[in-house]
């Protein structure tokens, strides 16, 4: 068991924040691509209509997941920014409480569809 304290490395957080920017760009590009996709014209046979409906369902699921990913990355960016702002001095970094950090990161898990871990 830990003592409830964590060490906050701002350089690592800044690097992580930069990576989040890149991942957000990728995720937004995916949403844009999925938004632009239309159901293929497969004809009017029963099987073609069934396949088209299945395509719509899967497409909607993927689009919803991509949008949740964008929201989660944006929440992670905000949490990372908050952590960096809150723990900018050596003393505050050395006394960073795990519960405080978990509270700041809670929205990330919620955006992904889970609980906030508390």
PyMOL commands that set and color helices and strands:
alter all, ss='L'
color gray80, all
select helices_A, chain A and resi 10-36+46-86+90-94+98-111
alter helices_A, ss='H'
color red, helices_A
select strands_A, chain A and resi 5-6+96-97
alter strands_A, ss='S'
color yellow, strands_A
deselect
rebuild
show_as cartoon
